[in-house]
Amino acid sequence: MRVFLLMLSLLCCLSGLGQAADIQVTAEINPTAFTVDKEATFVIKVNGSSFAQPELPVTDGLRFRSLGQSQQTSWINGQVSATVTFNFAVQAEKPGQYTVKPVKVQVDGKDYTTPSVRCTVSPAQGNSAGGVAAPPSTKANAALLAAEDIGWLRIQLDKDSFYAGQLIPFTIKGYFKPKKRLHIKTVPRLIGENFLLHALDKEPSQQQEQVEGELLTVLTWRGNLSAVKEGTASVAVEIDADLMLPEQRRRSDSPFESAFMDDPFFDDFFGGYTRREIRFASPEKPVTALPLPAKNRPADFKGAVGTFSLAVAASPTNGRPGEPITLKMKITGSGNFDRVQAPELTDRSDWKVYPPADSFAGQGSKGEKTFEQAVVPVNSSLRAVPSLRFSYFDPVAGEYVPLSSEPIPLHLQEAVEPVPQPVQPQQPAQQPTIPNSPGAPKKHQHPLDAAPGQSVQIFRPLYEQRRFQAIIAGAGCCLVAGLLLDLRRKRLENNPGPALRKQAERQLARHCQAMRAAMATGAQEQFRQHCQEAIQHWTGTLWGRTAAAITLTDLQERLPADSPLLAVFARLEESGYAGAVLAQTEMAAMLQTVQQELGKLS
């Protein structure tokens, strides 16, 4: 694998040297106009080389943070074409006209500059507070003041006025200060009963952002918001968290207590932190929910708001009256699918209709809802399944849209009632009898048969039945398996080291595989994350610490000063916080170092 990476790097270098004269450096910002509470993307593209390093853009009034880079190399008719793209998130501190200054880019040892780019920033809609990263006002609820020193929440809405029932993209951002050990216990929830959250991310995305000269950790949740009541109301969210405060154990003066227990390791292992419950809340943002118009509202409208399409199929179409036909109806589009109900037959006479079953496939506000419904024709004169009708409200056009399917042809056969053929029972031969004799059978009585019939065993003991024997055998096997598992559990409790070691080895192998995949695709952020977690998981297992709690300070205290892992971890933190770019050869060397050095630790 290492030889392959070296050959690939050499090939990329040769391609860059062969095309140095055709290097082009461009820059653009998308979109060129945005609000102060939104982010735009500043893109630097280098054509003609795969090795480039831009400086961080600097412009008064604008904040930039690196989003990573992507690389593309193609071979067409023997010609090598290489392109590398650098993406930066940009956000303004206040509205106005801005010009992004030329950025210096070093390509193959030579300096290039990007052209200047202009953008327009307008005030936030419905938010006079300016940028979303500003700290909360000191007029906040007194119960939340303690959270200000740790972080705050902000919400972003694409619109501050929309129809009731309409889904609007909704973003929640949590800004948290560094060097705080925080555990988020809940997903964000709405304050009040005027709105609903739909398809909110269960796990937020995490990134670093520079705010007023301080590097903060930013958690982002995305979902959709809808209003359940008409009128103007305020929307706000809150989350609960636990702040972990370090606490040292009280030392005993008893002469019988071993000094071995004074090791800081036991502070962490035996609960060296105190949990303090804390709640974060975002500022309230006024939002207006418009009522759906009553004019031209279809009778079959059930509350669906968005943009949808309808497709209907039926099977079978060649049965008989009284036999069910399955209607399969698909509604595809974007909107509040929780309010989408099954289309209805425009003519239900001569039909028996059963309740439909539904299923949804999609994500967020986009997807497809499928209904399956059984209908039964009761008249053989029917020639088609009537059209089905579904109506929704289009918030963009501001009007109701009725959808109707085409009638589906039927070929029903006449109902035929099968007449069962009578079965003549065989009469047993009767022996001649003398009329009115005592032995003659009376009328409507069957003569007795003196011949013995086949013997049948009526009762068999339970313990001789195979079914009972199988149940007893299965119960015995379960009992033995339970005893073996209990013995194994007790053995692991007495000596958990081997099990933890195997678990750590599996985690290390998974992280190494993910790092190789990240190197192959040039995903620097994924490589950095898996490499850092590999070191944390391995050392955390050996030292009895939580993996996420392992920091560079912990490694410096416990590892030798000349350990290569210290340099690797420090370089990873520099890449994550300062946006430094890791070269392919550097990532390959880091991977090899992590595999070798972690294996030496015990």
N, C-alpha and C positions, 0 to 999 in steps of 0.2 A: 504493500500500500504506500509506503514511504517513497519507494522508487517511482511509483506512478505519479505521486504528487510532485516530485522533483522534475520529472519529465514534462508534466503539464505546465509547471511554472516556467521552465526553460522555453517551452514552445510559446507561451504567452509573451515572454520577454522578447523573443525573436520577432514575433508578430508586431509588438509595439515598436521595435527599432526599425522594422521595415516600413512602417507607416507614420513615422514621426513627422514627416512633412505634411501629412494630411490631418493633423490633429485639430479638432474643432471643439471649443468650449462655449457652451450656451447656458443661459439661466432664464427661468420663468417662474411666475408665481400664480398659483391656481387656488381660488379664483382671484381676479385682480381687484374685486370689490367685495368686502365682507364687513360684518359688524364687529364691534369691539369685544363682544362676548363669544365670538367664534374664532376658529383657527383656520389659517390658509396653509398651503404647502409650497415651500420654496424649493425648486428643483434645479440642481446643477448637473448637466449632462456633458460627458467627455467622450467624443467619438474619435477613434483611431488608436486607443491605448486602453489596456486593462489595469494599468498602475497609475493611480492619481491620488492626490491628497489635498482637499481644499481646506482653507481656513474657515473658522466659524464666522458666519456673517455677523457684522456689527452695524447697526443703524439706530440712531437716537429715536426712542419711543417705541421700538419694536424689540420683542424677545424671540430668540431663536433657540431651538433645541434639536438635536440630531435624531432622525428616525431610522438611520441606517442607510445602507447602500445596496444596490443590485448590480449584477454584472452579466453581460451577454456577449458570447463569442460565437461566430458563425464562420463556416468554411463554404464558399461558393466558387466553383470552378477553380479551385486551387488558391483563391484569394482569401486571406484571413481578415475578418472584420470584427473589431472589439469595441464595446461600448460599456461605460460604467456610469451609473446614475447615483447621485447623492440627494437624499430627501431631508428637508428640515421643516419642522412645524414652526409657524410664525404667528405671533399674537401681538396686538397693539395695546399700549397702555391707555390710550385715549383716541377719540375720533380725529380724523384729519387726513391730509395728503402726505404720503411717504414715498421716498425714493431709496430703494435698497442699493447701497454703494457697491461698486465692483468688488468681487471677491477674488482673492489670490488663490490660484490652483497650481500645484506643482505636479507636472506630468513628465515622467521619465527624466527627472533632473532639471527640467526647464520650467520657468515660471510663465503662467498664463493668467489672464484676468477675464472675468465674466463681464458682460455689459450690465449697465445699471437697469433696474427694473422698478416700475412705478406701481403703486397700489393705492386704493381709496378705502378708508375705514370710516364707517358710519356708526352713529350711536346704537346701543343695544335696544332692541324692541322691548318696551315695557320694563326697562331696567335702567334707571338713572344712576346706578352706583358705579357704572363703568366696567372695568375688567372683572372677570369672574374670579380672579385670584386675590382680590382685596380681602383683608381680614374682616371678620364680622364687626358690626357696629357695637359700641359699648352700651347701647340701650337694649341689648339682647336680654333674654330671660336670665334671671340670676342663677337658675339651676344649670345654665349652660356656660357660664362665664369660665368655669374651670377648664373647659375644653379649648378655650381660645389659645392657650399656651401650647397646645398639642396639634391642633389642626382645625379645619372648618369644611363645610359642605357648600357646594354651589349647584344650581340646576340650570339647564339650558333647554329652551323650547324654540322650535322653528317658527311658531306663531303664538301670538297672545290673544287671538280671536279665532274661534273655529266652531263648527256645528256640534251640538250634543250628539254623542255616539261616534263621532269621527276620531280616528286614531292619528295622533300626532307624534313624530319622533321625539323622544324624551331622553336627555342625557344628565346623569348625576356624576359630579366630580368631587372627590374628597382629597383635600390637600393636607398632608401630614408632615410635621417637622421631623428632622432626622434625630437619631440617638434617643428615640422613644420606643420602648418595647410595647407594642399595641396589638391586641387581639380583637378583630372585628367579629362580633358574635352573631349579628343579624344582617340580612340584606336590607337595603333602604326601604322604608315604608312611608306612605303618605300620611300627612297630618290632616285629619278631617274626613268627611264623607262625601265630598262633592265630586271626587275624581277617582278613577281606577287606573292601576298600572297593569300593562299587558306585556308578557314575554320579556320581563326584565332579566338581565344576565344574572345567573346564580353566582358566577365567579367574575370579579372585575378584572379588567386589564390594568397592568401596573407599568408605570414609567417614571422617569425623573424629569423635573422641570425647574428652571431657575426663576424664582419669584422675588423681586426686590432684593437681589443680591444673595438670596439664600436658596440652596438646593433642597427642594421638597420632593417627597414621594407622592405621586398622584395616582389614585385609584379611580377608574372610570367604569360606570355601569350604563348600559344602553337598553332602551325598551321603548314602549309606546304608552301614551297617556290619552285617556278619554274622559269626557265629562258626563256625569249621570244626571246633573241638574242644569237647567237653563239659568242664565244670568251671570253676573260677575262675582267671582270668588277668588280667594288667594290659595295658591298651591305651594306646599313646602314638604320637605321630606326630613326624616331623621333616622339615625342608626344607633345601635347600642354597641359598646366596646368595653373591653377590660384593659386597663392600664397596668402593666406589670412593674411594680416598684421593687427594687432590690432590697433584701432584708437579710442581715447577718444573724446567724444563730447565736444565742446566748451561750457563752462558754461557762462550763462548770468548774468550780474550784476544788472539786472532789479529787483526792489523790488517786482514786481508782479509775478515773477516766483516762483513756489512752490519748496521747498527743496525736496519734494517727487520725483521730476523728476531727482534728482541727484543720485538716486539709480543706481548701475552698471547694474541692470537688463535692463534698457532702452538703455544702450550702445549696448547690443546684439540685443535687439528687434528692434531698429531703425537703424540697419546697423552699428554696431560697428567695422566693419572690412573693409579694403580697398583691392580690388582685384588688383593683379599685374600679368600681363600675363608673362608666362615664357615658354621656349621651351627646351626640353631635346633631345639630339641626341647621337646615339651610334657611336663609332669609325668605320671607313670603314674597311671592310674585303674583300680581293680579292677572287673572285670565278671564276672558268673557266667553261663555258658551252660548252660541246663537241657537234659537229654536228652529226646528225643521219647519219649512213652510207648510201651511195647511192647504194652500191652493194646489189643485191638480194632484192631490195625494191619492194613489191607487188604493182600491179596496183591499188588495192582497199584500200591501206593504207591511212588513213585520219589524222594521227597524234597521235593516241592513244599510250601512253607509260606506261608500267606497266606489270601486270600479270592478265590475264582475262580468263574466261571460257564462253561458249556459249550454250544456250538451246533454242530450237524453238518448237512451237506448232501451229497447225492450226485448225480452226473450222468455219463452218461445212465442212465436206469432202464428203458429198453425195448430193450436190445440182445440179444445172443445169448451162449450159453456160450462162453467163451474170449476174449470181448471185454472190455477193461479198463473199470472204473468208477472215477471219481475221487472220493475222499472229501475234502471240505474241512471241517476242524475248527478252530473258533475258541475259544480260551480267553482270557477277558477278566477283569481284576481287578487286584489289588495283591498283590505278593509277590515271591519269588525266582524270576523267570521263567527264570533260567539252569538251574534244576532241573526245570522243567516239560517233560515229554516227551509225545509223541503218545498220545492215548487208544487203547486196545486193543479189538479185537472180542471180545465175550463168547463167540462161537462161531466158530472158524476152520475147522471142517470144511467141505469142499466149496468152500473159498476159497484162492486163491493170493495171498499178501500180499507187497507190495514195500516197501522202506524208504521212510519219508516224508521230504519236504523241508519246512523250517520257515522262518519269517520273523517278525520282531518289530517292532512299531510302538508307540512310547510313550516315556516319559521317566521315569527313575528306577525306582521300584518299581511304577509304574502303567502299564498298557498292554494290548496285545492280541497274542497269539502265534497265528499261523496255521500249520496243518499241511495239506499236500496229499499224499495217499497213493493209489497205484494198487492196486486189488484186482481180482481176476479170478474170476468164478464159473465153476466147472467142472461144474456140474450144472444142467440145464434145469428141474429141479423146484423150485429156489429161488424163494421168493415175496417175500423181503424181505432187506435188508441188516441183519444182527444189530445190536443196540444196542452202543454203544461206552461204555467205562467209564473214568473218570478220578477219582483220589482225591488229596486233599490234607489237610494238617493246618491247622486253624484255631487260631492261637495265642491269640486272645481267648477262644474257647469252651473251649480246651484239649482238643479232640477231633478225630478224623479225620472227614472229610466225603466220602462217595462220590457221584460224579455219573454219571448214566447217560442216554444219549440214547434217544429212541424209535426202534423199528425203522422203516426206510424201505422202503415197498412197491416191489417190482420186477415188471416184466412182460417176462419173458424168452421169446424165441421158440425153437422147436426148431432145433437145429443142422442145417443142410442142407449136404451135401457136393456141390458142383456137379460135374457130369460133363462133361468137355470133349468137344465134338463132334470126331470124327476128321476130319482134313483130307486129302482125296484129292489127291495131287500130280499135276500134269499131265505125262503122258508125252510126250516129243517123238516126233514121227513118225519111224518107222524106214523106211529104204529096204529094199526086198526084197533078200534075199541068198540065195545058193544054199547049202543046207545042206552043212556039212562043207567049204565052200570056204575057201581061205586068207583071203579078205577078210571072211568072215562073223564078226560079233562072237560071242565066247564067252559062255557063261552067266554072269549077274551082272555083265556089263560093259556100260558105256554106249557107244554108237557114237560115233566121232569126228565132230565137225562141221567140215567143211572151210571154211565161210564165216568170213571174218575178223570179230572182235568190235569193240567200241568201244575206242578208244585212251585210255589213262589215263596222265597224267604222274605218274611215281613219285617223283621228287625235284625240289624247287624250292630254289634257293640261299637261304641264310639272310638275306642282305642284301636280298633281294627280298620277304621276308615283311613284311606290314604290322605285325604284332605286334612284330617285332624293331625296325622303324623307329620305332614309337611309344615303345619303351623307350629307344632312343638319344636321341630328342627330349626325353623327360622328364628323362633324366639331364643333358642339356645345359642345360635350363632350371634344374634344381636347382643346377648348377655356377655359372651366371650369378647366380642369386639369392643363393647363398652369398658370391660375390665382392662383390656390392653391399652385403649386410649387413655384411661385414667392413670395407668402406670406410666405411660409416656409423658402425660402432662406433669405428673409429680417429678419425673426425672428432669424435665426441662425447667421446672421451677427451682429445683435444687442446683442446677448447673445451666443457666441460660446463655452462657458464653458461646458455645458452638452454634446455637440457633441464631443468635444475633450476628455472629460472624458470617454465616451463610446468607442471611438477609442482606447484610452490607455488601457482600460480594455480588449478589444479584443486582442490587441497586447500582453498584459501580459499573457492572457490565452494561446495564441499560443506559446509563449516562454516557459511557464511552461510545456505544453504538449511535446515540443521538448526536454526539459531537462529530463523529465521522460523517453523518448525514448532513449536518450543518456546514461542515467544511466543503462538502461536494457542491452544495447549493450557494455557498457564499453568505449564509445567514449568520452574521456575526453575533447578533443579539441572542439567538438560540444557543450558539456555541458557548458564549459567555455564561449564560444561565446554567446550562447543564454542567459545565466545567466547575463552576462555583459550588453548585449543589453536590457534585461528586465529592469534593473535598470536605464540605460540611457534613454530609451523611456519614462518611467513613470516620472522620475524627470525632464526630458526635457520638457514634456507636462505641468507639474505643474509650472515650472519656466519660460516658454516661451523661451526655448533655443533649439537649434538643438541637436538631440539625440547624434550624433557622437561627438559633442563638449564637452559633459559632461566628466570631468576627476575626478580623486581622489581628486585633489585640490578643485574643485568646490563642491564636496560632503562634504569635511571637513569644508568649509566655511559656508555652508547652513544647514547642519544637526547637531544635538546635538553631543557632543564629545563622548557620550556613545552609539550612535546608532549602532546596530549590522550590519547595511548595510556597514559601513566603513570598518569593519574587513573583510566582505565578498568580497567587491570590491578590497581591498588590496591583499587578498589571490588569487583572480582571476588574477590580474596583475602579481603577483609572479609566478603563474602557467604558464602564457603565455610567460613571458620574460625569466624566469630562468629554465623553464622546470620541475617545481615541479609537482609531481604526486598527484592527488586527489583521496582519497579512496572513496569507495562506501558510507560508513557511513557519510563521510564529505560532499559529494555531496548531500545526502539526507537532511542533516542538513541545508545546504545552500539553498536548494529549499524551505524548510519550513520557513526559516528566511525571504527569499525574499517575499514569499506570505503574511506573517503576517505583516512585517514592511512596505512594500509598501502600503498595505491597510490602514495603520494608517496615511500615509501622505495625506494632503489635501491642 
